[in-house]
Amino acid sequence: MAGVPVAIKDILDMRELPTTVGVAGRHPSARSDCAAVRRLKAAGAIPIGKTAMDPLGATTSGQAPGFAPCRNPVDARLSPGGSSSGSAVAVAAGIVPLALGTDTAGSIRIPAAYCGIVGFKPALSDVPRRGCVPVMPGFDTVGVLAASVGDCVLAYNALTGGDATRPPPRRALRVAVLDDLIEESEEPVARACELAGAELERAGVRVERARLDWRPRGFGRVLGYEMAQTWGEEVSRTPACFSEIIRETVEMGRRTAQVDYREAKGALERARVDLARGLQRFDAVLCPTVPAAAPDLEAESVRVSTRFTRIFNALDWPAVSLPASRDPDGRPIGVQIGGPAPRLGAILDMSTKLDRALRGAT
């Protein structure tokens, strides 16, 4: 990665720069780089600065009071998505070929989908989080945004010291198109996902139909409990510095008993095992990243934006969002490929095949 410029989401420490986490005010400069930045530097990359994010990563509009507006380079009227908004914008605008972000409920994949680029959320423990400000530490995942899957893999290998390009199984890869999520999507998005499945089939992947029929109920309450633990005191001291949604999330977390939190976490862990077993004949699943194309900035809804992405966070499944097409109004549409962590090689292989096919490459 010698000489590759990289942008860094402002939740990750960079030496001699403040880490604001999207919260306005005075912040001390970091004394050292976070682990992810150190590893990219060791690979020769050049971090050039910090990128915008939603306050505490709690929303997905990409806007933070007290900071300059973050604009979608596809169309300034559209939401750039969030919370890794500035990282997605920096890549989509051609400022950098690569950026670091974090993903707690979709914060890498949503802005990638809305800005028409690639976003890769690894499994939670893949990339070290030392120097990443904790907000919801049971789910905050460091990942990458880039113009191609290949660039994401290059960065991932540098971040982990591994090789995610190891060959997939010596058989035809199999992907499940998730009908229940397609049925919940707007027609242009559903059509884009069907076309993505057809492209994978042409690339030699066995495409079948399946239904997930599961939603991570209670996931929001788990996130609220963790935010109350990490930021509750600060929100109580300076409530005016935080948005209503952050204050409400913290309050919900305070009302959640520890036993209920542990029970909810346990239910997610059981679902991870059960769903992996139920889908074990597949190497990955394919579904829309978001059920709608990139919305107008004022119409952006965190509930809609995270409807599908949060599933992969709750299950701790790696997932890649790819630019699939645009709707009739020119709004970007994303699809995602994901699955259990042991299938990462196959997930990235399929994502690479689809990325090339959608770009018309051979």
N, C-alpha and C positions, 0 to 999 in steps of 0.2 A: 504493500500500500504506500510505497515511497512517494511523497509529494501530494497525496490525495487530500484535498481540503474537506473537512468534516465540520458540520454544525452540531451544537450540543444543546439539548433541551435544558431549560433553566431549572431543572430539579436535580441536575447532576453537577457536582463540584468541578470547577476549573480553577486552578491556582491563580490567585490575585484578582479574581472576579467574584462579585457577590452572587449568591444563589438565592433568587427571590421567590421561587416556587409560584410565580405569578401574583404575589401579594405585594402591593405597593408599600413603600416606606423605606427606611434605612436598613440595610443588611450588611453585615461584615463580609469582607472578602474571604474566600476560602483559602486555607493555608496550603492545601495540596490538591492535586487532581484526584477525582474518583478513580476507582479501579478500572472502569471501562475506558476512560480517557487515557489512563496510563498504558493500557494494552494497545490501544490504537496508535498511540505515539511510538510504542516499541516496534510496531509494525511499519512505521514510517509515515503514518498519516499526520496531517497538520490541522488540529482543531482551530477554527478561526473565530469562534465566538458563540454566544448564547442565543437561543431562539425562544420566541413567545410561547406561552402556555396559559390555559385556563387556571385561575387561582386554585391551588392545591390539586389540580387535575380533576376537580369535582364535576365539571360540566364539559360540554363538547362543542361549544360555539367558537372557541378559539380567541375569545375576547377577554381582556383583563383590565378592570378599572385602574386608571393611573398609568397605563402603558399605551403606546401607540396602537392604533387598530391593526389587526392582522388580516390581510386580504387574500382571498383565493385568487391565484394568478390565472385560473381558467376564466373566471368572471368575478369581478369584485363585488357583485351583488349576492353571490352565493356564500354560504358558510364554508370556511376552510376546514371545518371539523376540528375535533380536539380530543384529548387535551394537548397532544403533541403537534399543535397547529403550526407553529413557526418552523419546526423541522420539516414538515410536509411541504410547506410553502417554499422554503429555501431550496428544496430539491426540485419541486415542480417549476419554479421560476428560473432554474438553471444557475442559481448562486453557488450551490455545491452539488456534487454528485451523490453525496451520502450524508445522512444525519442520524444522530442517536435520539431515541425517544423512550418513553416508558408506556406500558400498557397495563391498566388495572381492570378495565371493563370494555376495552376497545380503543384506547387512546392512541395507538399507533395505526391500527387498521382503518378506523373511521376517517381520519384526515387523509390517509393514503387514498381511500376510495373517493373522497370528495374532491381531491386535487389531481386525480388521475395518475397516481404513481404506485409503487410497490411498497407494502409495509409488512414486516416480518416480526411476529411475536413468538419468541422461543418459549420453552418451558420455564417455569419460575426460577429454578436453580441453575439454569445453564450459564447465564452471564453474571459475574459477581456484582453485588449491589453496594459494596462499601463506597461511601461517598455519594450515595443516592439518598436524598432526603426522604425519610419514611412518612407515608401518609396512610396507606392501607397495606402494611408490610406483608400480609399473608398473600397478597396478589400483585403488588407492584413489580412489574417485570421489565427489565431493560431489553430493548430491541432496536431494530434499525429500519430506516426508510431510505429508499433509493429508486433510481430510474428503472432498474431491472432486478430480477431474482438473482442473477449471477453476482451483481454487486452486493446484494444482501448476504449471500453465502460467503463471499470474500470477507466481508466485515465480521460475520459471525465466527468464521474460523479464527480470525485475529483476536476476537473477544474471548473465545473459549480455549484457544490453543489446541483445538481438535480439527477434525476433517469431516464436515457435514456432507461432503460430496462422495462419501463411500458408496459403492455400487448398490443399487436396490436388489431385491431378490431375483434369482434367475428364473423368472416366470413373468407372465403378463401382470402388470400392476392392476389393481382393482379399486375403483372409487365408487362410493355410494352418493348419488344425487339425492339430497334430502327433500322429499316432496312436501313435507309439512311446512318447511320454511319457505319454499317456493310459493306455496299456496297463500302464505301470509304477505307476500311481496306484491308491489305494484307491477302492472303488466310489463312495462319495459325492462324492469329488473328481472322478472321471471324469465322473460324471453332471452335476456343476456346470459342467464345462468344455464338455460337449456342449450344455447349455442356454445357455451364454454364446454359443456359435457360432450357435445358433438365434436368439438375440436380435439378433446382428449381422446375420444374414440378413434378419430383419424390418426392420432399419434401413437396408437397401439395400446391404449389403456382400456381395460374392460370396464364399461360403465353400466351400473345397475341402479335400480331405484330402491330407496329405503325411507323409513321415517324415524326421526329421533324421538318424537313424542315425549319430550322432557324439557322442562324449563327450570332454571335454578331459583326456585322460589325461596325467599329468605336471603338471597345473595346480597341484596341492598342493605338488609339489616346487619349482615355480617360486616360489610364495608363500613357502615355507620358506627358499629362498635369499635372497629379498629381506628377510625378517624377520631373518635372520642378519646381513645387512649393516647394517640400521638399528638393531637392538636387541640384537644378539649380545653386545656388550661389557657392556652394562648387565645382561643376564641372567646373565652370568658373574660380575660383581661382586656381585650381590645375588640369588642364585638363589632364596632363600626368599621373595622378593617376587613371584615369578611361578609360575603354575600348572604342573602337570606337562605339560599339552598345549603350553604355550608353550615350555617347556624342550625338549620332544621335537621340536617344529617347528624351533626354532633349531638343534638338533643335526643334524636331517635336512638343513637348509640348509647347514650347514658341511660336510657330507659330499658335497654336490653341487658338482661342478667347474664352473668358469665356462663352459667349453666346452659342457657338458651343459645348463646354464641357457640359454645363447644358442641352442642347437639346439632346446630345448623352446619358447622364445619364437618362434623362426622357424616351427616347426610350427604354432603357434597363428595366426600371421599368414597362413600359407598356407591354413589351414582357413577363416579369415575370408573370403579371396578366393574359395575354392572353393564354400563354402556360399552366399555371396551370389550367385554365378553360378548355382548349382543352383536357387536359390529366386527368381530374378530376376523371374519372372512374378507374384510376390506382393508386396504392399506391406508385409506383416507376417506374423508367425506368432502363433498362439494356443495356449497350453498351461497346465497348472496351475502356480501359483507354487511350491508344495511338493506332493509326492505324497500327503500326508496332511493332515487337518485339524489345527488347533492341538492339540499334545499336552499331556499332564500335565507339569508342571514337571520332575518327576524322570525322566520318560521322554524328554525332549528330546534329540535326537541331531544334532550338527552335520553328520554325514554325510548323514542323511536330509534335514535342513532345506535343505542347499545343493545337493542332487542336481540340481535343474533350474536354479536361479538362477545357479549358477556358469558354466553354458554361456554366458549372455549377457555375463558379465564376461570370460571367456576370449576371446570374439569381439569385445569392445568394442561390443556392440550396445545402444542404449538400450532400456529396458523399463519398463513400467508394471504394477504389481500392483494389482488391484481386488478389493474384497470381493464374492464371487460368491454365497455362500449359507452355510448352516451344516449340519453333519451332524445326524443324529437326536438326538445328545446336546447340540446347541447350540454346537458348536465351530466357530469361523470357518473358512471355506475361501476361498482366494484363487486367482484366475487372472491370467495375465500376457500382455500383448501387447508384442511387441518385434520388432526387425529391424535391418537395417543403418542406420547413422547418416544417410545421405542420405534415408532414408524417414521421418525424424522427424515431419514434418508429417502424414503419413498415419497414423503410429502414434498420435499424440495425437488426431487426428480420430476414429479408430476407438475409442480408449479413452474419449473423451468420449461418443460414441454409446452404447457399452456401459454406461458409468457411469449415464447417464440412463435407459437401458432397465431396468437392474437395480434402480434406485430407483423405477421406475414413472413417471418423468417423461416429458413429451412433448417 
